[in-house]
Structures are given as C-alpha cells and as structure tokens.
Amino acid sequence: MAEAEIVARQGNATNCEILIEDAVETCGLIIAPTVFSGNLIFRTLTLLGGGLAHGAPVANISRIFVDSSRASPNYTNALLLAASLLE
C-alpha cells in the first residue's frame, strides 16, 4: 500500500487503495499491482459491471504489447491502445 501511495503521488494521481467503487467514480485508469489482482479487477468491471476493456499494456519490455481477454467481444480497444502507445 505504501508503494501505491508513492506511485500515485509521483504521478499526480489518486490512490483509491482497494476501493474499486471509488476508483470507477473518479478515475479513468486503474493500475493493478499484480496480474492476479488485475484479472479480478477486469472481471469485476467488465464482465460483471458492464465496463469497457482496453487491454493491459506491458510496460517492462522493449516492444509494444497489449494483453487482452478472450472474453472481450473484439480486440478493437486493445488495438487502439497499442496504436496510441506508438505515438
């Protein structure tokens, strides 16, 4: 939790801790601390809550890669996110 607060402060962002219900009201982007928690957040927001998925960009590799879910109806949002990362 301390690391999340540091990252939020450095990025001039809000740390909603574990309160996803607060994050969806005020934030346009949610960064999960692990792949496992990210998968749970994705399933909660998109499959149960009707939200839109854009994929998960991988940040620690030299190539642009956006992970997406098999459960998504199409890959348009993931492709648009990858294209925006080129710029």
Backbone as a chain_set.jsonl record, in Angstrom:
{"seq": "MAEAEIVARQGNATNCEILIEDAVETCGLIIAPTVFSGNLIFRTLTLLGGGLAHGAPVANISRIFVDSSRASPNYTNALLLAASLLE", "coords": {"N": [[0.82, -1.187, 0.0], [2.008, 1.183, 0.667], [3.799, 1.575, -1.429], [2.017, 1.994, -3.526], [0.921, 4.433, -2.792], [3.155, 6.088, -3.06], [3.655, 5.893, -5.828], [1.268, 6.995, -6.799], [1.474, 9.607, -5.793], [3.788, 10.506, -7.141], [2.864, 10.467, -9.738], [0.94, 12.366, -9.763], [-1.636, 11.466, -9.098], [-4.534, 9.649, -7.89], [-4.731, 7.548, -5.108], [-6.761, 4.999, -4.595], [-6.686, 2.88, -2.988], [-8.039, -0.178, -2.018], [-10.548, 0.325, -2.874], [-12.443, -0.111, -5.273], [-14.939, 0.758, -6.052], [-14.845, 3.487, -5.519], [-12.81, 4.27, -7.242], [-13.877, 3.871, -9.827], [-15.67, 5.908, -9.982], [-14.191, 8.254, -10.061], [-11.848, 7.995, -11.535], [-10.054, 7.48, -14.623], [-8.384, 5.478, -15.266], [-7.178, 2.443, -14.043], [-4.649, 1.0, -12.228], [-3.391, -2.077, -11.634], [-1.759, -3.875, -9.005], [-0.735, -6.453, -9.346], [-0.732, -9.247, -11.661], [-2.676, -11.118, -11.041], [-4.496, -9.687, -9.335], [-5.197, -7.73, -11.168], [-6.579, -9.235, -13.063], [-8.799, -9.992, -11.56], [-9.907, -7.451, -11.081], [-10.449, -6.658, -13.725], [-12.4, -8.607, -14.445], [-14.398, -8.0, -12.609], [-15.099, -5.34, -13.306], [-15.658, -5.394, -16.113], [-16.948, -7.858, -16.935], [-18.88, -8.291, -14.954], [-19.741, -5.72, -14.273], [-20.294, -4.378, -16.628], [-18.47, -2.697, -17.855], [-16.0, -1.2, -20.127], [-13.311, -2.814, -21.729], [-9.881, -2.205, -22.354], [-7.533, -3.489, -22.559], [-4.312, -4.571, -21.312], [-1.42, -2.876, -21.103], [1.925, -3.978, -21.43], [4.625, -2.977, -19.601], [7.359, -3.341, -19.159], [8.973, -4.222, -21.266], [10.696, -4.066, -24.447], [9.16, -3.933, -26.747], [5.91, -2.972, -28.045], [3.166, -4.179, -26.432], [-0.028, -5.284, -25.815], [-1.999, -6.858, -23.633], [-4.933, -8.789, -23.836], [-8.322, -9.898, -23.199], [-9.8, -13.1, -23.673], [-12.455, -13.057, -23.293], [-13.428, -10.695, -24.265], [-15.52, -9.016, -26.641], [-14.399, -8.163, -29.037], [-11.229, -7.043, -30.418], [-10.743, -4.403, -30.78], [-10.456, -2.133, -29.004], [-8.085, -2.829, -27.663], [-6.275, -2.818, -29.791], [-6.422, -0.112, -30.513], [-5.391, 1.044, -28.193], [-2.757, 0.013, -28.273], [-1.888, 1.22, -30.652], [-1.983, 3.893, -29.862], [0.092, 3.931, -28.059], [2.279, 3.911, -29.677], [2.706, 6.5, -30.43]], "CA": [[0.0, 0.0, 0.0], [2.904, 2.346, 0.709], [4.318, 1.771, -2.785], [0.933, 2.573, -4.332], [0.815, 5.845, -2.419], [4.312, 6.769, -3.661], [3.407, 5.968, -7.279], [0.181, 7.957, -7.013], [1.995, 10.949, -5.527], [4.717, 10.854, -8.222], [2.111, 10.642, -10.978], [-0.14, 13.33, -9.525], [-2.837, 10.652, -9.246], [-5.258, 9.307, -6.67], [-4.634, 6.169, -4.652], [-8.051, 4.603, -4.014], [-6.417, 1.657, -2.228], [-8.802, -1.319, -2.538], [-11.926, 0.768, -3.08], [-12.737, -0.054, -6.703], [-16.155, 1.545, -6.238], [-14.441, 4.893, -5.562], [-11.981, 4.474, -8.427], [-14.686, 3.969, -11.045], [-16.388, 7.186, -9.959], [-13.323, 9.422, -10.215], [-10.607, 7.72, -12.287], [-10.178, 6.948, -15.971], [-7.407, 4.403, -15.425], [-6.879, 1.705, -12.819], [-3.416, 0.218, -12.344], [-3.4, -3.172, -10.67], [-0.404, -4.172, -8.534], [-0.292, -7.775, -9.805], [-1.534, -9.83, -12.737], [-3.834, -11.763, -10.417], [-5.478, -8.673, -8.933], [-5.668, -7.1, -12.4], [-7.581, -10.118, -13.655], [-10.014, -9.855, -10.745], [-10.473, -6.125, -11.351], [-11.016, -6.724, -15.075], [-13.635, -9.394, -14.434], [-15.404, -7.257, -11.852], [-15.551, -4.146, -14.022], [-16.178, -5.626, -17.462], [-17.884, -8.968, -17.068], [-19.997, -8.123, -14.019], [-20.206, -4.343, -14.204], [-20.629, -3.817, -17.933], [-17.475, -1.714, -18.287], [-15.27, -1.455, -21.366], [-11.918, -3.22, -21.551], [-8.945, -1.697, -23.363], [-6.346, -4.317, -22.518], [-3.298, -4.245, -20.31], [-0.103, -2.719, -21.733], [3.077, -4.49, -20.692], [5.499, -1.806, -19.551], [8.773, -3.623, -18.904], [9.606, -4.841, -22.422], [11.038, -3.06, -25.462], [8.113, -3.903, -27.78], [4.563, -2.603, -27.592], [2.334, -5.366, -26.28], [-1.219, -5.049, -25.008], [-2.679, -8.109, -23.323], [-6.385, -8.631, -23.858], [-9.044, -11.05, -22.691], [-10.6, -13.909, -24.61], [-13.864, -12.769, -23.028], [-13.823, -9.458, -24.948], [-16.23, -9.307, -27.894], [-13.468, -7.924, -30.142], [-9.943, -6.534, -29.954], [-10.604, -3.032, -31.267], [-9.91, -1.246, -27.972], [-6.69, -3.208, -27.421], [-5.507, -2.324, -30.936], [-6.352, 1.349, -30.408], [-4.438, 1.34, -27.115], [-1.414, -0.268, -28.789], [-1.561, 2.265, -31.625], [-1.706, 5.158, -29.143], [1.395, 3.814, -27.408], [3.299, 4.173, -30.694], [2.892, 7.952, -30.559]], "C": [[0.867, 1.255, 0.0], [3.461, 2.63, -0.674], [3.261, 2.405, -3.68], [0.782, 4.058, -4.039], [1.958, 6.646, -3.034], [4.089, 6.955, -5.155], [2.324, 7.001, -7.581], [0.685, 9.38, -6.823], [2.914, 11.404, -6.665], [3.981, 11.129, -9.523], [0.982, 11.642, -10.865], [-1.497, 12.656, -9.719], [-3.473, 10.4, -7.885], [-5.047, 7.835, -6.349], [-5.94, 5.82, -3.953], [-7.919, 3.335, -3.18], [-7.229, 0.508, -2.809], [-10.242, -0.948, -2.89], [-12.226, 0.984, -4.562], [-13.963, 0.816, -6.957], [-15.874, 3.044, -6.239], [-13.662, 5.197, -6.835], [-12.827, 4.652, -9.684], [-15.473, 5.266, -11.108], [-15.496, 8.364, -10.335], [-12.131, 9.22, -11.14], [-10.904, 7.155, -13.672], [-9.257, 5.776, -16.232], [-7.179, 3.762, -14.069], [-5.647, 0.866, -13.081], [-3.421, -0.824, -11.235], [-1.964, -3.505, -10.257], [0.145, -5.515, -9.009], [-1.192, -8.238, -10.946], [-2.809, -10.44, -12.164], [-4.896, -10.738, -10.026], [-6.028, -7.937, -10.154], [-6.742, -7.924, -13.077], [-8.892, -10.029, -12.874], [-10.699, -8.512, -10.987], [-11.136, -6.109, -12.726], [-12.349, -7.444, -15.063], [-14.749, -8.659, -13.696], [-15.979, -6.112, -12.679], [-16.2, -4.452, -15.363], [-17.235, -6.718, -17.524], [-19.087, -8.827, -16.148], [-20.591, -6.721, -14.066], [-20.528, -3.69, -15.525], [-19.658, -2.755, -18.426], [-16.808, -2.103, -19.589], [-13.824, -1.81, -21.05], [-11.07, -2.663, -22.687], [-7.679, -2.524, -23.413], [-5.366, -3.804, -21.482], [-1.943, -4.102, -20.997], [0.995, -3.275, -20.826], [4.15, -3.422, -20.758], [6.982, -2.121, -19.428], [9.462, -4.396, -20.027], [9.824, -3.776, -23.497], [9.984, -2.947, -26.566], [6.787, -3.44, -27.187], [3.717, -3.866, -27.603], [1.182, -5.025, -25.359], [-1.93, -6.392, -24.852], [-4.185, -7.861, -23.323], [-7.031, -9.943, -23.427], [-9.766, -11.794, -23.801], [-12.083, -13.598, -24.456], [-14.344, -11.492, -23.714], [-14.502, -9.787, -26.273], [-15.376, -9.07, -29.137], [-12.199, -7.283, -29.566], [-9.7, -5.087, -30.38], [-9.968, -2.115, -30.234], [-8.45, -1.56, -27.668], [-5.792, -2.714, -28.564], [-5.365, -0.804, -30.9], [-5.393, 1.769, -29.309], [-3.012, 1.109, -27.591], [-0.98, 0.806, -29.778], [-1.243, 3.58, -30.922], [-0.363, 5.11, -28.425], [2.552, 4.023, -28.387], [3.663, 5.647, -30.76], [3.71, 8.524, -29.438]], "O": [[0.502, 2.268, -0.596], [3.588, 3.791, -1.063], [3.579, 3.263, -4.504], [0.539, 4.85, -4.949], [1.747, 7.772, -3.483], [4.306, 8.042, -5.69], [2.456, 7.789, -8.518], [0.355, 10.265, -7.613], [2.834, 12.55, -7.106], [4.433, 11.943, -10.328], [0.156, 11.756, -11.771], [-2.382, 13.179, -10.396], [-2.994, 10.887, -6.861], [-5.173, 6.978, -7.223], [-6.199, 6.291, -2.845], [-8.917, 2.781, -2.719], [-7.117, 0.24, -4.005], [-11.059, -1.825, -3.173], [-12.258, 2.117, -5.042], [-14.024, 1.529, -7.958], [-16.591, 3.801, -6.893], [-13.833, 6.258, -7.435], [-12.519, 5.502, -10.52], [-15.9, 5.678, -12.187], [-15.981, 9.363, -10.867], [-11.465, 10.192, -11.496], [-11.887, 6.44, -13.865], [-9.328, 5.145, -17.287], [-7.007, 4.454, -13.066], [-5.603, 0.105, -14.047], [-3.452, -0.491, -10.051], [-1.052, -3.424, -11.08], [1.361, -5.697, -9.069], [-2.272, -7.69, -11.165], [-3.889, -10.295, -12.737], [-6.071, -10.909, -10.352], [-7.199, -7.559, -10.171], [-7.71, -7.376, -13.606], [-9.97, -9.995, -13.468], [-11.924, -8.443, -11.087], [-12.25, -5.607, -12.877], [-13.329, -6.943, -15.614], [-15.906, -8.694, -14.113], [-17.196, -5.935, -12.747], [-17.2, -3.826, -15.715], [-18.302, -6.519, -18.105], [-20.198, -9.203, -16.521], [-21.801, -6.55, -13.918], [-20.994, -2.551, -15.547], [-19.994, -1.987, -19.327], [-17.019, -3.203, -20.099], [-13.192, -1.179, -20.203], [-11.495, -2.652, -23.842], [-6.821, -2.265, -24.256], [-5.563, -2.757, -20.865], [-1.369, -5.1, -21.432], [0.985, -3.064, -19.613], [4.547, -3.003, -21.846], [7.8, -1.214, -19.586], [10.416, -5.135, -19.783], [9.207, -2.712, -23.458], [9.938, -1.928, -27.256], [6.575, -3.512, -25.976], [3.568, -4.53, -28.628], [1.389, -4.533, -24.25], [-2.398, -6.979, -25.828], [-4.644, -6.821, -22.852], [-6.361, -10.969, -23.308], [-10.275, -11.191, -24.745], [-12.874, -13.842, -25.367], [-15.546, -11.229, -23.743], [-14.106, -10.733, -26.955], [-15.596, -9.699, -30.173], [-12.118, -7.018, -28.366], [-8.566, -4.609, -30.34], [-9.029, -1.388, -30.557], [-7.659, -0.645, -27.437], [-4.679, -2.247, -28.323], [-4.302, -0.272, -31.222], [-4.658, 2.744, -29.467], [-2.139, 1.938, -27.332], [0.166, 1.254, -29.747], [-0.336, 4.303, -31.337], [0.256, 6.152, -28.206], [3.679, 4.284, -27.968], [4.79, 6.002, -31.103], [3.954, 9.73, -29.404]]}, "num_chains": 1, "name": "protein.A"}
